[in-house]
Amino acid sequence: MGDILIPSLMVGDCSHSLCVRASRLWEFLDPQDDSRLLHTDLVLLDEEGNSIHAQIYPPLCQQFSALLDEGAVYNLKYFLVRKANRFYKPVENCNMISFTKWTTVEVVLQIPPAFPVCTYNLTPIEQLQARVDYNEYFTDVVGVVSVISHVSSLRTRGRQAEVMKRTVTISNARYHLHSYPAIHSCWVPHTRM
């Protein structure tokens, strides 16, 4: 396993070996031009279930995309630890990782059976309304999606371009319905309907 766990990471260059699972992996495309990749993002988990967001910027995206698979476990070395983005945190962590041209990725073949697969911080469905425009980190909820509206465009404060938005109606185990506006850029592959 690695030399260090996620909570021990400090801002700056890191040459320690960090053993992590790529729990989630996605590409973030330019909202104005969806053929232009802005960065590749990952949620990484260590053997104790600690999580951190990682980003890979072009031109390194191509180099690392061939090496990384969602769900696989890796030893990472020679990466940069920096303060997390203020407005885009997939997980609760004040730091994040940036891959550099010196970052090394080694596949771990012998994965301990107890190595965590995913991370989440469930929000009770009754608290979702308060989190509609909350964007410090992603919101995880368990419920049944019963209605998804058609997409509509919306220009928000502070943005030059319009964003696509839809309303999602979710019911909980007690069958109470809750409707929430949702920006049209959620992690659909991880959503079950």
C-alpha positions as CSV (number, residue, x, y, z in Angstrom):
1,M,0.0,0.0,0.0
2,G,1.0,3.7,0.0
3,D,3.3,5.6,2.2
4,I,0.7,8.2,3.2
5,L,-3.1,8.5,3.6
6,I,-5.2,11.4,2.2
7,P,-5.6,13.3,5.5
8,S,-1.8,13.5,5.8
9,L,-1.4,15.3,2.4
10,M,-0.1,18.9,2.7
11,V,-0.2,21.7,0.1
12,G,2.8,21.5,-2.2
13,D,4.7,18.8,-4.2
14,C,4.2,15.3,-3.0
15,S,6.7,12.5,-3.7
16,H,5.2,10.0,-1.2
17,S,3.3,7.0,-2.6
18,L,-0.5,7.4,-2.2
19,C,-2.5,4.2,-2.8
20,V,-6.0,5.2,-4.0
21,R,-9.0,3.8,-5.9
22,A,-10.4,5.9,-8.8
23,S,-13.9,5.9,-7.4
24,R,-15.3,8.3,-10.0
25,L,-13.8,9.5,-13.3
26,W,-15.3,12.0,-15.7
27,E,-14.4,14.6,-18.3
28,F,-15.3,18.3,-17.8
29,L,-16.1,19.9,-21.2
30,D,-16.3,23.6,-22.1
31,P,-19.9,24.7,-21.7
32,Q,-19.5,26.8,-24.8
33,D,-17.9,24.1,-26.9
34,D,-18.5,20.5,-25.8
35,S,-15.7,19.2,-28.1
36,R,-13.1,21.0,-26.0
37,L,-11.9,19.2,-22.9
38,L,-11.1,21.5,-20.0
39,H,-10.0,18.8,-17.5
40,T,-10.4,15.3,-16.4
41,D,-11.7,14.8,-12.8
42,L,-11.5,12.0,-10.4
43,V,-12.7,11.2,-6.9
44,L,-9.9,9.2,-5.2
45,L,-10.3,7.0,-2.1
46,D,-7.6,5.7,0.2
47,E,-7.7,2.4,2.1
48,E,-9.4,4.0,5.1
49,G,-12.2,5.6,2.9
50,N,-10.8,9.1,3.0
51,S,-11.6,11.0,-0.3
52,I,-10.1,13.8,-2.4
53,H,-10.8,15.4,-5.7
54,A,-8.1,15.2,-8.4
55,Q,-7.8,17.0,-11.7
56,I,-5.8,16.4,-14.9
57,Y,-5.4,19.3,-17.3
58,P,-4.6,19.1,-21.0
59,P,-2.3,18.1,-22.6
60,L,-1.8,15.5,-19.7
61,C,-5.4,14.3,-20.0
62,Q,-4.5,12.1,-23.1
63,Q,-1.4,10.7,-21.4
64,F,-3.2,9.6,-18.2
65,S,-6.6,8.7,-19.7
66,A,-4.9,5.5,-21.2
67,L,-3.7,4.6,-17.7
68,L,-6.7,5.3,-15.5
69,D,-9.9,3.3,-15.2
70,E,-12.8,4.0,-12.9
71,G,-12.8,1.5,-10.1
72,A,-9.2,0.5,-10.4
73,V,-6.6,1.0,-7.6
74,Y,-3.3,2.8,-8.2
75,N,-0.1,4.0,-6.4
76,L,0.4,7.7,-7.3
77,K,3.6,9.6,-6.8
78,Y,5.0,13.0,-7.7
79,F,1.7,15.0,-7.8
80,L,0.8,18.5,-6.6
81,V,-1.5,19.0,-3.6
82,R,-3.3,22.4,-3.6
83,K,-6.2,24.1,-2.0
84,A,-9.6,22.8,-3.3
85,N,-11.6,24.9,-5.8
86,R,-14.0,27.2,-4.0
87,F,-17.0,26.5,-6.2
88,Y,-16.5,22.9,-7.4
89,K,-15.9,20.2,-4.8
90,P,-17.1,16.7,-5.5
91,V,-16.1,15.7,-2.0
92,E,-15.6,17.5,1.3
93,N,-11.9,18.1,1.5
94,C,-10.1,21.4,1.7
95,N,-7.3,20.1,-0.6
96,M,-7.2,18.5,-4.0
97,I,-4.6,16.8,-6.2
98,S,-3.3,18.0,-9.6
99,F,-1.5,15.6,-11.8
100,T,1.8,17.0,-13.3
101,K,4.1,15.8,-16.1
102,W,6.1,14.0,-13.4
103,T,3.2,12.2,-11.8
104,T,3.6,8.4,-11.9
105,V,0.7,5.9,-11.9
106,E,1.2,2.3,-11.0
107,V,-1.7,-0.2,-11.1
108,V,-2.2,-2.2,-7.9
109,L,-3.1,-5.8,-8.8
110,Q,-3.4,-7.2,-5.2
111,I,-6.3,-5.1,-3.8
112,P,-7.3,-5.8,-0.2
113,P,-10.9,-7.0,-0.1
114,A,-11.9,-4.2,2.4
115,F,-10.5,-1.4,0.1
116,P,-13.5,1.1,-0.2
117,V,-15.2,1.4,-3.6
118,C,-17.2,4.6,-3.3
119,T,-17.7,7.6,-1.0
120,Y,-20.8,9.5,-0.2
121,N,-22.3,11.8,2.4
122,L,-26.0,11.3,2.4
123,T,-28.3,14.3,2.8
124,P,-31.8,13.6,4.1
125,I,-34.3,14.3,1.4
126,E,-36.0,16.8,3.7
127,Q,-32.8,19.0,3.6
128,L,-32.5,19.1,-0.2
129,Q,-34.5,22.3,-0.7
130,A,-31.9,24.2,1.3
131,R,-29.2,22.8,-0.9
132,V,-30.7,23.7,-4.3
133,D,-28.2,26.5,-5.1
134,Y,-25.5,25.1,-2.8
135,N,-22.5,24.4,-4.9
136,E,-19.6,24.0,-2.4
137,Y,-19.6,20.3,-2.9
138,F,-21.9,17.7,-4.5
139,T,-25.1,16.5,-2.7
140,D,-25.7,12.8,-2.3
141,V,-29.3,11.6,-1.7
142,V,-31.2,8.3,-1.9
143,G,-34.7,8.5,-3.4
144,V,-36.8,7.5,-6.3
145,V,-36.8,9.8,-9.3
146,S,-40.4,10.0,-10.4
147,V,-40.4,12.9,-12.8
148,I,-37.7,14.7,-14.8
149,S,-38.9,17.9,-16.6
150,H,-37.9,19.0,-20.1
151,V,-34.6,21.0,-20.3
152,S,-35.0,24.8,-20.2
153,S,-32.2,27.4,-20.5
154,L,-31.4,29.8,-17.8
155,R,-29.0,32.7,-17.4
156,T,-27.7,32.8,-13.8
157,R,-26.0,35.7,-12.0
158,G,-22.3,36.0,-12.7
159,R,-22.4,33.8,-15.9
160,Q,-22.0,35.0,-19.4
161,A,-23.6,32.0,-21.0
162,E,-26.9,30.2,-20.4
163,V,-27.0,27.0,-18.5
164,M,-29.4,24.1,-19.1
165,K,-31.7,23.3,-16.2
166,R,-34.4,20.8,-15.4
167,T,-36.6,20.0,-12.4
168,V,-36.2,16.6,-10.8
169,T,-39.0,15.2,-8.7
170,I,-37.8,12.7,-6.1
171,S,-39.8,10.6,-3.6
172,N,-38.5,9.2,-0.4
173,A,-39.4,5.9,1.2
174,R,-42.6,7.4,2.6
175,Y,-43.7,8.4,-0.9
176,H,-43.5,12.2,-0.3
177,L,-42.7,14.0,-3.5
178,H,-40.1,16.8,-3.6
179,S,-39.2,18.8,-6.7
180,Y,-35.8,20.4,-7.1
181,P,-34.3,22.4,-10.0
182,A,-31.1,20.7,-11.2
183,I,-28.4,22.0,-13.5
184,H,-28.1,19.8,-16.6
185,S,-24.6,18.5,-15.7
186,C,-25.1,15.7,-13.2
187,W,-23.2,12.4,-13.0
188,V,-25.8,10.5,-14.9
189,P,-23.8,7.2,-15.2
190,H,-24.1,7.0,-11.4
191,T,-27.8,7.7,-11.2
192,R,-30.2,4.9,-11.1
193,M,-33.8,5.4,-12.3
